[in-house]
Amino acid sequence: MQHRCPICKKPTNSEVHSEFPFCSERCKLQDLGNWASEKYVVSEPIFSEDDDEPDDSPEPDDIKH
């Protein structure tokens, strides 16, 4: 699979680059640092709290052995 490195935009190839989709360990670590410093954020929740459905699975105390 061919792609561009999300950090430096160099072409990368999954068959050649072990750090795919990054071109190098340096770009991979820079991306990790961006997440750790909260440079990247998820803008919206994947689901809202209103969507929480009650869990119908039995509680551990309700299971009969």
N, C-alpha and C positions, 0 to 999 in steps of 0.2 A: 504494500500500500504506500502510495506517495502522498506527501503532505508538506506543509511548510511549518517550520518550528514556530510555536506561538510566541517565543521571546524575540528571536533575532530574524525570523522570516526566511532563513536559509532552507533550501529544499531538503527534505528528509525522506528516508525510505525504510519501511519496517523490516525489510530483509537485510539491510546493511547497518542501520543504526540501532544499537542495543538500548539506547535511551529514548526510542521513539515514543511519542511524537516530537520529542526534543532532539536537537542535533548533537547535543553534548551533555555531559554531567553538569557543566557550568550553567547551561540554560535551565536544566531540570532543577538545580538548587536555587536559581534565581526565582523561578516560578514558585517553589515551595516557600521561599522567603516572602514573596508577595502575598501569599495566603496568610502566612504567620503574622505579618505586619498589618493585616486587614486592608491591604490595598485592593484586594478582590473581595467582593461581598455578594451574597445571594440577595437580589433585590426584592423578591417576593417569596413568601412561604410556599412550599410545594403544595400544602393543603392548609385550609383554614381550621381553626379550632372548632368552628361550628360543624364541620364535617365529621367530627369524632362520633363514631357509633358506639353504643355500649357493646362490650365484649360479651358474647353469649357462651364463651367457653367456661367450663366448670372451674371453680377455684380449687386449689390443691386440697383444701379441707373437705370439699364436696365429693371428691373421688373416693369411691368405696373399693377397698382391697379385698 
